[in-house]
C-alpha cells in the first residue's frame, strides 16, 4: 500500500478501533499513518476552516475596515475584567506570538482602539486595554461578523449537528 507521499508504506496503519492502551503500544512500535478516508476528513477540515475564515475576514474588512485578528483582540479585551489583559495572556488567547501581538497592538493603539498600561506588580509587564472607541468599533463590527458566523458556519448545521460538532472539536482543545 502506498502512503500519501507515494512511497510504499513500511508500517501497518493502526486500526482506529483498538483500545487506547493497545493503540499507545502499537504507536510506540510503529508509525501510525492515517487512512485515505481519514486524510480526506483532515483535508476537508482544513479547507472548511480556511474558507470560512477567509470569508469572514473579507466581509469584516469590506464593511468595517477591521482585520479579523484586530476584531479578535477587541473581543478578548471586551470579555476580560476591566477590559484589559496582560500582553502575554492576550497573545495566548488570540494565538499570536508575542512579537506578532505587539505589532498588532501598535496598530490598534495608533487607531485609538486600545491603549497600553504598565503592570503595577511587574515593571516589564504591560496590559492592553480596550478604549471606549475600541468597544464602539467592536460593537459596530460584531453585527457584520456574527451575521457571517451564522451564514457561513452555524446556519449550515442543525442544532443537533452543532452540538455533536462542538463536542468533537472540544476534544482537540484539551
N, C-alpha and C positions, 0 to 999 in steps of 0.2 A: 504494500500500500504506500502511496506517495503522500508526503506531508505538504503543507502549504507552500514550501519553498521548491517543491518539485523533486526533492530527493526521496529516496526510498526510506521509509520510516524504519528505524532500527529498534525502537522500543514500542511495545504494545500500547494502544490507547486504553486508558483506565475506564472500566465500566463505572458509570456515574451512580449505579445503584448499589455499589459496595458500601459497607459501613464506614463510618469515619475512621475508625482505627485501622481497618484494612486499607482504606484509601491512603491514610498517612504513611503506613508502612510501605505500600506499593509506590507511593510518590518518592519516598526516600530511595527506593531501589531503582526506580525507572523515572524517566522524564515524561510527565503527563503531557499529552497533546490533545487539543480539542478536536472533536469530530467535525466533519464538514457542516453538519446542521448546527453545532454549537458555534462555529465560526460565523455562520450566516446570522445567527441571533446577535452575536457580538458586533458584527459589522452593521447590522440593522440598528442596533442601539446607538452606535457612533454616528451613523448618518442622520438618524432622527434627532439626536441631541444637537448636532451641528446645524441642521436645517432649522430647527425651532429657534435656537439661539441667534442665528444669523437673521432670521425674520424679525424676531423681537428687537434685536439691535437696530436693524434698518428702520423699523417703524418708530422706535423711540427717537432715533437720530433725526428722521424726517420731520416728525411732529414737534419735537421739543429741543432739538439740537443738544441732546444729552446722551453720551455713550452709556451703554448698559453697565459697564464697570462703575461709572460715576453714580448711576442710579443705585447700584448695589451698595456702594459706600454710604449713600444717604439713607437707604433703608436700614442698614445695620446701626448707624448712629441714631436714627429716629427711634429705634426699638431699645436702645441702651439707656440705662439710668442717666439722667441729666443730659441725655443726647450726646454722650461722649464716651470714647473708648481709647485705651492706650493704643498707640500706633501698632505695637506688636500684636495685640489682640485683634485689632481691626484687620491686619494683614492675614491672620489665620482665618477669620470669618469670610473674607472675600476671596480667599485662595490666591493671594498675590505674594510675591517676595516682598521683603521689607523695602528694598530699593524701588521696586515697581509701585508699591503703595505710596512711597514718598513722592515720586514723580506725579502720581495721580492726585494726591492731596495738594501738592504745589499748584496744580491747575485749578482744582476746586477752590483753593484759598484765593487765588488770583481772581476767580469769578465771584467771590464773596459767599460761596455756598458752605464753606467750613472755615474754621479757624483753629489754630494750634494753641494749646495752653500747656505751660510747664506742669510736670507732675510734682506735687509738693514733697513726696517721700522718695523721689529718685531724680537727682539733679540732671541726669542724662535722658530721662523719660519724658515723653510728650503725649498729650491727649489730642485727638482730633475731635472737634466739637462741631455739630451741625448748627449753622446760624439760622435765624428766622427766615432769611431769604432762601437758604438751603431746604428748609422744611416746606416752604411755599412751593419751591421748584419741584420737590418730591411729590407734593400733593397734586400739582398740575400734571406731572409726568405719570403718576400712578394710574390715572384714568386710561391713558394710552397703553401703558404696559400691561395692566391687569386685563384689559379688554383683549389684548393679544394673547395673553396666557390662556384665557378661556377659549378664544377662537382656534389657536394653534395647538393646544395641548388638552386642557380639561374637557372641552366640548367634543373631543374625538373618542371619548370613553364613556361607558355607562358608570353610574356610581359604584356598582359592584366591581367593575374592572379597575376603577381608580383605587378602590380600597385594596384590591389584590396587588396592583402595581406598587402602591405605597409600601405595603408590607415587603414585597420582593426587593424593591430598591433600598428599603431600610436596612436590609442585610448588608448592603455594600457600605453603609455609613458606620458600621460598628467595628 
